[in-house]
């Protein structure tokens, strides 16, 4: 099996730990703080957004763009515990040793009593608590999402809630499937570190990561910023991002597939499915933390597309 030379794109445990260590007490611990600030805009029209950011693949924070959402105005952890407390969720799903099934109410109790940080990642609430959707209206600027034509209306709105305790980390990664990332900050604050898709970290002659070449490259293009409640982040497809919860936090993550990325999107979907089908044992060893997440994504997508997985055709 071919091995990826760019360490940032190798999502095995060793590579992921190596990059994360660089952020906590290594070469990347201070660098993002001195990087240029991301552009922030207010009162932007859909036409301006499409012209200035989506068409140019430029990240931007739309300050206060969703501040009128009911989720921003009224939500808290206790609110969700009272409203959908019996709904079952998987906490810390990205770490197999810690992952466990619980309820939303029990998760909120964990936030108050455990040192943690505990993290409810990628909660596809549309399948288990669809009533929450009314508090997070669909946005005109996101209606270019081609997934609606590709997978159907139900599958195209598989937005995710991310709820976590202060100190929670989502490690540096690129989102799968060449989709644009859109994130609405609902409760609390998050610190984002982003890097352009061309960033490459390779090993030097001595076999160790060449951090000097990495940090000296114009292609890295690091930015760091904080999202406050009501802020809306647009991150073009394939930008790297790492998130740290500055406070206890709730955010809405949603995707949007630009038609110009359709071919690459389908190639990545096929590569993932073929990897799971043809090399499951090997992939489960090299990406032990990732495989359960991928399997859950596939199951949810199949369910949202109303696919009968038992009805295979020859």
C-alpha positions as CSV (number, residue, x, y, z in Angstrom):
1,X,0.0,0.0,0.0
2,X,1.4,3.4,-1.0
3,X,2.5,5.6,1.9
4,X,1.8,9.3,1.9
5,X,5.0,11.4,2.0
6,X,3.3,14.5,3.5
7,X,3.1,13.7,7.2
8,X,0.1,16.1,7.6
9,X,-1.9,13.8,5.4
10,X,-1.0,10.6,7.1
11,X,-3.7,10.0,9.7
12,X,-2.2,7.0,11.4
13,X,-1.8,7.4,15.2
14,X,2.0,8.0,15.2
15,X,1.8,10.8,12.6
16,X,-1.2,12.4,14.3
17,X,0.5,12.3,17.7
18,X,3.7,13.8,16.2
19,X,1.9,16.8,14.7
20,X,-0.2,17.4,17.9
21,X,3.0,17.3,20.0
22,X,4.4,20.1,17.8
23,X,1.4,22.2,18.8
24,X,1.5,21.6,22.5
25,X,5.2,21.9,23.2
26,X,7.1,21.9,19.9
27,X,7.8,24.0,16.8
28,X,4.1,24.9,16.3
29,X,3.4,26.0,19.9
30,X,4.2,29.7,19.3
31,X,4.2,30.1,15.5
32,X,0.4,30.4,15.0
33,X,0.2,33.3,17.5
34,X,2.4,35.5,15.3
35,X,0.6,34.6,12.1
36,X,-1.6,37.0,10.1
37,X,-5.2,37.3,11.3
38,X,-8.0,35.9,9.2
39,X,-10.2,38.4,7.5
40,X,-13.4,39.3,9.4
41,X,-16.5,40.7,7.6
42,X,-19.8,42.0,8.8
43,X,-23.1,42.6,7.0
44,X,-22.0,40.8,3.9
45,X,-24.5,39.9,1.1
46,X,-24.7,36.4,-0.4
47,X,-23.4,37.8,-3.7
48,X,-20.4,39.4,-2.0
49,X,-19.7,36.1,-0.2
50,X,-19.8,34.1,-3.4
51,X,-17.6,36.6,-5.3
52,X,-15.0,37.5,-2.7
53,X,-14.6,34.2,-0.8
54,X,-16.2,31.1,-2.3
55,X,-15.0,31.8,-5.8
56,X,-11.5,32.7,-4.6
57,X,-11.2,29.9,-2.0
58,X,-10.5,32.4,0.7
59,X,-11.3,31.7,4.3
60,X,-13.3,34.3,6.2
61,X,-15.1,34.8,9.5
62,X,-18.5,36.4,9.1
63,X,-18.7,38.2,12.5
64,X,-22.1,37.9,14.1
65,X,-23.6,36.4,11.0
66,X,-25.9,33.9,12.9
67,X,-26.3,36.0,16.1
68,X,-30.1,36.0,15.5
69,X,-30.4,32.3,15.5
70,X,-32.5,30.8,18.4
71,X,-29.6,28.5,19.1
72,X,-27.3,31.4,19.7
73,X,-29.8,33.4,21.7
74,X,-31.3,30.6,23.9
75,X,-29.1,27.5,24.0
76,X,-27.0,26.3,26.9
77,X,-25.9,22.9,28.0
78,X,-28.7,22.7,30.5
79,X,-31.2,23.8,27.8
80,X,-30.2,20.8,25.7
81,X,-30.3,18.4,28.7
82,X,-33.9,19.5,29.4
83,X,-35.0,19.5,25.8
84,X,-33.3,16.3,24.4
85,X,-31.8,14.8,27.5
86,X,-32.9,11.2,26.7
87,X,-31.3,11.1,23.3
88,X,-28.3,8.7,23.1
89,X,-25.0,10.0,21.9
90,X,-21.4,8.7,21.7
91,X,-19.0,10.7,23.7
92,X,-15.2,11.0,22.8
93,X,-15.9,8.9,19.7
94,X,-12.5,9.8,18.2
95,X,-10.7,7.9,21.0
96,X,-11.6,4.2,21.1
97,X,-10.3,3.8,24.6
98,X,-12.6,6.5,25.9
99,X,-15.6,6.3,23.6
100,X,-18.9,5.4,25.4
101,X,-22.6,5.6,24.7
102,X,-24.5,7.9,27.0
103,X,-27.4,10.4,26.9
104,X,-27.3,14.1,26.3
105,X,-28.3,14.7,30.0
106,X,-25.6,12.4,31.3
107,X,-23.1,14.1,29.0
108,X,-24.0,17.5,30.5
109,X,-23.5,16.0,34.0
110,X,-20.0,14.8,32.8
111,X,-19.1,18.4,31.8
112,X,-19.9,19.6,35.4
113,X,-18.2,16.7,37.3
114,X,-15.4,15.2,35.2
115,X,-11.9,16.8,34.8
116,X,-12.1,15.7,31.1
117,X,-12.0,17.3,28.8
118,X,-15.1,15.3,27.5
119,X,-16.1,15.9,24.0
120,X,-19.3,15.1,22.0
121,X,-17.9,15.1,18.4
122,X,-19.7,15.0,15.1
123,X,-23.2,14.5,16.6
124,X,-25.5,14.0,13.6
125,X,-28.4,15.3,15.5
126,X,-30.7,15.3,12.4
127,X,-31.2,11.5,12.9
128,X,-31.8,11.5,16.6
129,X,-33.0,15.0,17.6
130,X,-34.4,16.6,14.4
131,X,-36.4,19.1,16.4
132,X,-33.2,21.0,17.1
133,X,-32.9,22.0,13.4
134,X,-35.5,24.7,13.7
135,X,-33.1,26.7,15.9
136,X,-30.4,26.7,13.2
137,X,-32.0,27.9,10.0
138,X,-30.6,27.0,6.6
139,X,-28.4,29.8,5.1
140,X,-28.7,31.3,1.7
141,X,-24.9,31.4,1.3
142,X,-24.8,27.6,1.6
143,X,-27.4,26.7,-1.0
144,X,-24.7,26.0,-3.6
145,X,-24.1,22.6,-1.8
146,X,-24.1,20.1,-4.6
147,X,-24.7,17.2,-2.2
148,X,-28.4,17.7,-2.5
149,X,-28.4,16.8,-6.2
150,X,-25.9,14.0,-5.5
151,X,-27.3,12.2,-2.5
152,X,-30.8,13.6,-2.1
153,X,-32.3,16.2,0.3
154,X,-32.2,14.1,3.5
155,X,-28.5,13.2,3.1
156,X,-27.5,16.8,2.2
157,X,-28.4,18.2,5.6
158,X,-26.4,15.8,7.8
159,X,-25.1,18.8,9.8
160,X,-23.1,18.1,13.0
161,X,-23.1,19.5,16.5
162,X,-19.8,19.6,18.4
163,X,-20.2,20.0,22.2
164,X,-17.2,19.9,24.5
165,X,-15.5,20.9,27.7
166,X,-12.9,23.6,27.9
167,X,-9.5,22.2,26.8
168,X,-11.0,19.8,24.2
169,X,-9.0,19.5,21.1
170,X,-9.8,18.5,17.5
171,X,-6.4,17.7,16.0
172,X,-5.1,19.2,12.8
173,X,-6.7,17.6,9.8
174,X,-8.3,18.2,6.4
175,X,-12.0,17.4,6.2
176,X,-12.7,14.4,3.9
177,X,-14.4,14.5,0.5
178,X,-13.2,18.0,-0.7
179,X,-16.1,19.8,0.9
180,X,-16.1,23.4,2.1
181,X,-16.3,23.7,5.9
182,X,-18.8,26.0,7.5
183,X,-18.9,26.4,11.3
184,X,-21.4,28.4,13.4
185,X,-20.3,29.2,16.9
186,X,-23.4,28.9,19.2
187,X,-22.1,28.8,22.8
188,X,-18.7,29.6,24.2
189,X,-15.5,30.2,22.2
190,X,-13.1,28.2,20.1
191,X,-9.5,29.0,18.9
192,X,-8.9,27.9,15.4
193,X,-5.5,27.3,13.7
194,X,-5.8,26.9,9.9
195,X,-3.2,26.2,7.2
196,X,-3.6,26.3,3.4
197,X,-4.1,23.0,1.4
198,X,-0.6,23.2,0.0
199,X,1.1,22.9,3.4
200,X,3.6,20.0,3.4
201,X,5.6,18.5,6.3
202,X,8.2,16.0,5.0
203,X,11.1,14.2,6.7
204,X,14.6,15.6,6.2
205,X,17.8,13.7,5.5
206,X,18.0,12.5,9.1
207,X,14.5,10.9,8.9
208,X,12.9,13.4,11.3
209,X,10.3,16.0,10.3
210,X,11.9,19.1,8.7
211,X,10.1,21.7,10.7
212,X,12.4,24.5,9.5
213,X,11.5,23.9,5.9
214,X,7.8,23.6,6.9
215,X,7.7,26.9,8.8
216,X,9.8,28.7,6.2
217,X,7.5,27.7,3.3
218,X,5.2,30.3,1.8
219,X,2.7,27.5,1.1
220,X,2.0,26.9,4.8
221,X,0.0,30.2,5.3
222,X,-0.9,29.7,9.0
223,X,-3.7,31.8,10.6
224,X,-5.0,31.6,14.1
225,X,-8.2,33.2,15.4
226,X,-11.0,32.9,18.0
227,X,-14.7,32.4,17.1
228,X,-17.3,33.9,19.4
229,X,-21.0,33.1,19.7
230,X,-22.8,34.2,16.5
231,X,-19.6,34.0,14.4
232,X,-19.7,32.0,11.2
233,X,-16.5,30.5,9.6
234,X,-16.1,29.7,6.0
235,X,-13.1,27.4,5.3
236,X,-12.6,26.4,1.7
237,X,-12.2,22.7,0.8
238,X,-9.0,21.0,1.9
239,X,-7.7,23.7,4.3
240,X,-6.1,22.2,7.4
241,X,-7.6,23.1,10.7
242,X,-7.1,22.5,14.4
243,X,-9.6,23.6,17.1
244,X,-9.1,24.2,20.8
245,X,-12.1,24.9,23.1
246,X,-11.3,28.0,25.0
247,X,-14.4,27.6,27.1
248,X,-17.1,24.9,27.3
249,X,-18.5,25.2,23.7
250,X,-21.3,24.3,21.3
251,X,-20.8,24.7,17.6
252,X,-22.6,23.7,14.4
253,X,-20.5,22.1,11.7
254,X,-21.9,21.8,8.2
255,X,-20.4,21.0,4.8
256,X,-21.0,22.3,1.3
257,X,-19.8,20.6,-1.9
258,X,-18.9,23.1,-4.6
259,X,-19.6,21.5,-8.0
260,X,-16.1,22.4,-9.1
261,X,-14.8,19.8,-6.6
262,X,-17.2,17.1,-7.6
263,X,-14.7,14.8,-9.4
264,X,-12.3,14.9,-6.4
265,X,-15.1,14.4,-4.0
266,X,-16.2,11.2,-5.7
267,X,-12.6,9.9,-6.0
268,X,-12.2,10.3,-2.2
269,X,-15.5,8.7,-1.5
270,X,-14.5,5.7,-3.6
271,X,-11.0,5.5,-2.1
272,X,-12.5,5.4,1.4
273,X,-15.1,2.8,0.6
274,X,-12.6,0.6,-1.3
275,X,-10.0,0.9,1.5
276,X,-12.6,-0.3,4.0
277,X,-13.8,-3.1,1.7
278,X,-10.5,-4.4,0.3
279,X,-8.0,-3.7,3.1
280,X,-10.2,-3.6,6.2
281,X,-7.8,-5.5,8.5
282,X,-4.8,-3.4,7.5
283,X,-6.7,-0.1,7.7
284,X,-8.1,-1.0,11.1
285,X,-4.5,-1.4,12.4
286,X,-3.0,1.7,10.8
287,X,-6.0,3.9,11.5
288,X,-7.5,2.3,14.6
289,X,-9.1,5.5,15.9
290,X,-10.5,6.5,12.5
291,X,-12.2,3.4,11.3
292,X,-15.1,3.4,13.7
293,X,-15.8,7.0,12.8
294,X,-15.7,6.2,9.1
295,X,-18.0,3.2,9.5
296,X,-20.5,5.4,11.4
297,X,-20.4,8.0,8.7
298,X,-21.1,5.4,6.1
299,X,-24.0,3.9,8.0
300,X,-25.6,7.4,8.6
301,X,-25.2,8.3,4.9
302,X,-26.8,5.0,3.8
303,X,-29.6,5.5,6.2
304,X,-30.2,9.1,5.1
305,X,-30.2,8.0,1.5
306,X,-32.7,5.2,2.3
307,X,-30.3,2.5,1.0
308,X,-31.0,-1.1,2.0
309,X,-27.5,-2.5,2.7
310,X,-28.8,-6.0,2.7
311,X,-30.0,-5.8,-0.9
312,X,-26.8,-6.1,-2.9
313,X,-27.0,-6.6,-6.6
314,X,-24.7,-8.9,-8.6
